[in-house]
Amino acid sequence: MSGPKAPKDPESRRAFFYVIREKEIFGSVQPDGRNVQFIYEDMGRLINSAQVTGNITDEEMLALLRDTAGFCRLVHSIGVSVETEDPMQKIDFVFQMYGKEDRLGGGTQICGVLRGDGAEVRLKLEEQEWSGDDKEPGQILFLFDEPELMATASVRFYLNDGYQAPEALEEAEIDFHSSDYQNMMARSLMSKGDTGRVRRAIGRAQAGEEVTLAYIGGSITQGAGAVPINSECYAYKSYKNFAKRFGSGRNVHLIKAGVGGTPSELGMIRFERDVLRDGQSAPDIVIVEFAVNDEGDETRGNCYESLVRKILMLPNRPAVILLFSVFADDWNLQDRLKAVGERYHLPMVSVLDAVVPQFRLKPGEGRVLSKNQFFYDMFHPTNAGHTIMADCLTYFFERAAEDETEGEEFLYNGLPEPVIGADFERVKLLDRKELPEGASVSSGDFCQTDDNLQAVEMDAELALTSEFPYNWMYDGAKGQGGDPFVLELFCKALVLVFKDSGEVKAGRAEIFVDGVKKLTADPQVNGWIHCNPVILLQEKETKRHEIRIQMAAGEEEKEFTILGFGYVSSVH
């Protein structure tokens, strides 16, 4: 006679798929004092995670992940586990829905308390109190009790009855020394270009002179996906590789100036401030990384080429390297932007050319790593991905050092004519800190200063630096009457930079140029705090223009922040 059998756990037999699988997380210190790892799942990221990490191909299942209602139809429960050095370390987990009316504060938050011992905690959706404002899956947060702790996390979705998922695929360890890896590096070198300026910098480093590498770009250059972001990002790793290979140990320096979610349209405006440090720095090599950020560039490459020309024209004649990163859907803008590299004989390094061909191979056929191993989310690389990006740049530097051809002569007598455009090559930043000669500002009720700004990790620091702190803010909560902001200046091109925000209190503003309405700026469109550049003027001749900014009708009790302007003028 057999004894009683232990009841089986029906949840263990549920089909599931991973959306996060053994990814590094890190408790970054936030301005509010919390120690958080944010993993954003909006803008199609959750669907991409299901495809790349969970191997989901069923279009119906993927479509259900677009909104909260579909998510609840598909997902029965969320399984979460973390591993830390201290198995008793407590970490709070939050899966946050974004709201329809209150994007950041109106949605349901599915919460759990984890330990760092790797044990999975399951959070059943049926046990949650759901908000009536729910719109879509928004973000995952891991909150640490102590700052700057690291962990490895996994999140998987257990499915409701009637849905199936493929088995989780095994992933081989990445061999960074294999012949297949070296072949991948060789593919990354789209063009060696004219190596004259790079070789000059290498020679100075080898001679023990001070050499600075600067990196300007979007969130990938900021280090998104790298854990920790300051020392695992591609910029830091490639700088360290260069310093080790060519420097004396301490004579090579880093400038990292990546700002998430921003294109070259903003990069060209902030270049003097963030890279040249307002004249305090003169980088010898500048890596430009905007190939996945410039889809929304209104000029379709004019701003990008303007930035490149701005750098090439600097008195110290720095080298410029174009770096083309890639998204998880195998996309970037290198086909558009490579024309700029070809015009000026610039080195071009393509991460797309390196990794995408091998993604299509099976293990044993030359594949070095999977998409899940390369991508942290649909936009950003993992630590391994950042290492690969750094190695691609290092591969170029090695080839450049071996190059014995003459070069750079075609640039001695000035730059050739632009291939796309150069309307903004002399763009300058205008903000509250300093006005150009002949300009005047009447701030009206845009008289406050906003300190809730997009902030980024510069150089090798973990500390956050706020972008555009010298701003003009309208705060309707202070009972202002709605008097407009008025700027008058001589210019032939002008870019407004305003603050995007997902907060309910952010309001729309109407922008007028010489009395004619140009646009209505809506901070809610993108749904998160970052810097949004829009072109207001692009003309052939310099004239005096009046820019008037006022709150839209019905928005007088809300907020709007003018971060600054980029202007081009032939008046000196």
C-alpha positions, 0 to 999 in steps of 0.5 A, spaced: 500 500 500 502 506 497 502 512 502 499 519 500 502 523 494 504 530 494 499 534 490 502 536 483 503 544 482 499 545 476 503 552 475 509 548 474 506 545 467 504 552 464 507 554 458 512 560 459 517 564 455 522 569 457 522 576 456 528 577 460 533 571 461 539 572 465 541 579 464 545 583 469 541 589 473 544 594 477 542 599 482 543 606 479 542 611 484 536 616 482 535 623 484 530 621 488 535 617 492 532 610 490 537 605 487 533 602 481 534 598 474 529 601 469 527 596 463 523 599 459 517 595 455 513 600 451 514 602 444 514 595 442 520 593 446 516 587 450 514 584 443 521 584 441 523 581 448 518 576 446 521 575 440 528 575 441 528 572 448 522 568 448 523 565 441 515 567 440 513 567 433 505 567 433 503 573 431 496 573 435 500 572 442 505 578 440 499 582 438 496 581 445 502 584 448 501 591 445 496 593 451 494 591 458 487 588 456 491 583 451 496 582 456 491 579 461 488 575 456 495 572 455 499 572 461 497 568 467 503 569 472 509 573 472 515 569 474 521 573 477 528 571 480 534 574 481 541 572 483 546 576 487 553 575 491 549 575 498 543 570 497 539 574 502 539 581 499 532 583 498 530 586 491 523 589 490 520 588 483 515 592 479 512 591 473 508 597 471 503 599 466 502 605 463 496 609 464 491 612 458 490 619 462 496 619 467 501 615 463 506 614 469 502 614 475 495 611 473 497 604 471 497 598 475 503 596 479 505 588 479 509 588 485 513 582 489 519 582 494 525 577 491 531 575 495 538 574 491 538 566 492 535 565 485 528 562 487 523 564 483 517 568 485 510 568 481 506 573 481 499 571 479 495 577 475 488 574 478 490 577 484 492 584 482 487 590 483 487 593 476 487 600 475 481 603 470 487 607 467 491 601 464 493 602 457 499 598 456 505 594 459 510 600 461 516 598 465 520 593 469 523 596 475 528 592 480 529 596 486 535 595 491 536 597 498 543 599 497 546 603 491 550 600 486 549 593 487 549 588 481 545 582 480 542 577 474 535 577 473 530 573 469 523 574 468 518 569 464 511 569 463 507 563 464 501 563 459 493 562 460 490 555 458 490 555 450 497 558 449 503 555 448 510 557 447 517 554 444 522 551 449 527 555 451 533 555 447 540 553 450 545 558 448 553 557 448 558 561 451 561 566 447 568 565 445 571 572 444 577 568 441 575 564 436 576 565 428 568 566 427 569 572 432 575 575 428 571 574 422 565 578 425 570 583 427 573 584 420 566 585 417 565 591 421 570 595 418 566 598 412 571 603 410 578 604 413 578 611 410 583 616 410 587 614 417 592 620 417 588 623 423 587 617 427 595 615 425 597 622 428 593 621 434 596 614 435 603 616 434 602 622 439 599 616 444 605 612 443 610 618 444 607 619 451 603 625 449 596 627 452 590 624 447 583 624 448 578 620 445 571 623 445 564 619 443 558 623 442 551 619 440 544 617 443 543 612 448 548 607 446 553 611 447 550 613 454 551 606 455 544 603 456 544 596 456 551 596 460 551 594 467 554 598 470 553 603 465 560 607 466 565 601 466 561 596 461 559 601 455 562 600 449 565 607 449 569 606 456 571 599 453 574 602 447 577 607 450 581 603 455 583 598 449 586 604 446 589 606 452 592 599 453 594 598 446 597 605 444 598 609 451 603 609 457 597 608 461 595 615 464 596 619 458 589 617 454 583 620 456 575 619 455 570 624 454 563 620 453 557 625 451 551 620 449 544 622 451 538 617 450 533 618 445 536 624 441 539 625 434 544 629 431 539 634 430 541 635 438 548 633 438 550 638 433 547 643 438 550 641 444 557 639 441 561 645 444 558 644 451 558 636 452 565 634 448 569 641 447 567 643 454 566 650 452 573 650 450 576 646 455 577 640 451 580 639 444 579 631 443 584 628 438 579 622 436 571 623 435 567 617 434 560 619 432 554 614 433 547 617 431 545 611 426 539 609 430 537 615 432 536 619 426 530 616 423 526 623 426 531 628 423 527 633 419 533 634 415 535 627 413 542 627 414 543 635 413 544 635 421 549 629 421 553 632 416 553 639 419 556 635 426 561 631 422 564 638 418 563 642 425 568 637 428 573 636 422 574 644 422 576 644 429 583 647 429 586 641 432 584 637 426 581 631 430 580 624 427 572 623 426 570 615 426 563 614 424 560 608 428 553 605 425 550 601 431 544 597 430 537 595 433 534 588 434 530 588 428 537 589 424 536 596 422 540 602 422 541 608 417 548 607 415 545 606 407 543 614 408 549 616 412 555 612 409 555 618 403 558 622 409 563 618 410 565 617 403 565 624 401 570 626 407 574 619 406 572 617 414 573 611 417 566 607 418 565 601 423 558 598 422 556 593 428 550 591 423 555 588 418 559 585 424 553 581 427 547 581 423 549 576 418 551 571 424 545 572 427 542 568 421 546 562 422 545 556 426 550 554 432 556 550 429 555 554 422 559 560 424 554 563 429 558 567 435 552 569 439 544 570 439 540 576 439 538 575 446 546 575 448 547 581 444 541 585 445 539 587 452 532 590 449 530 592 442 534 598 442 541 597 446 546 592 447 548 587 453 555 587 456 557 582 451 554 587 445 558 593 448 564 589 448 563 587 441 562 594 439 568 596 443 572 590 439 569 593 432 573 600 434 579 596 436 579 592 430 579 599 426 585 602 430 589 596 429 588 596 422 589 604 422 596 603 426 598 598 420 596 603 415 602 606 411 599 610 406 599 617 405 592 621 407 589 627 409 591 631 403 585 633 400 583 636 407 588 641 408 585 646 403 578 646 406 573 641 406 569 639 400 562 641 398 557 637 402 554 631 400 547 632 403 548 639 406 551 643 411 546 648 413 548 647 421 555 646 421 556 653 425 550 652 429 551 655 437 547 653 443 543 659 446 540 658 453 539 662 459 546 662 461 549 667 455 545 670 450 549 672 443 550 679 441 544 683 439 539 678 441 534 679 446 529 675 451 523 677 454 521 671 458 514 673 460 511 667 465 516 662 462 521 665 468 522 659 472 528 654 472 526 647 471 531 642 475 527 635 473 531 634 467 533 628 463 540 627 466 546 622 463 552 619 466 558 623 462 565 620 461 566 614 466 562 617 472 556 614 475 553 621 477 548 624 473 549 630 469 543 634 467 542 636 460 540 644 459 540 646 466 539 654 464 532 653 461 526 657 461 520 654 465 512 656 465 509 653 471 502 654 471 501 652 478 504 658 480 498 662 478 502 665 472 497 669 467 500 666 461 505 672 458 509 669 452 516 668 452 519 672 446 526 671 443 529 676 438 535 675 434 539 675 427 539 668 424 538 664 418 537 657 422 534 656 428 532 650 432 528 649 438 529 644 444 524 643 449 523 638 454 518 632 453 515 629 459 510 623 460 507 627 466 500 629 467 502 636 468 506 637 462 502 642 457 502 644 450 505 650 447 504 654 441 510 656 437 510 663 432 516 665 428 515 672 426 507 672 428 506 666 424 504 659 427 509 654 426 507 648 430 504 646 437 509 643 441 506 637 445 511 634 451 506 628 452 507 625 445 514 621 446 512 620 454 518 620 457 523 626 460 528 627 454 530 633 450 526 634 443 529 638 438 525 641 432 527 646 426 523 653 426 528 656 421 532 654 415 534 659 410 539 662 406 540 669 409 541 672 416 535 676 418 532 678 425 527 674 427 522 674 433 520 667 436 514 667 441 512 661 445 505 661 449 501 656 452 496 653 448 489 655 450 486 651 456 493 649 458 495 655 462 495 651 468 500 646 466 508 646 465 512 647 459 520 648 459 524 651 453 531 648 454 534 652 449 536 653 442 541 652 436 542 658 432 546 659 425 548 666 424 553 670 419 553 676 424 559 675 428 
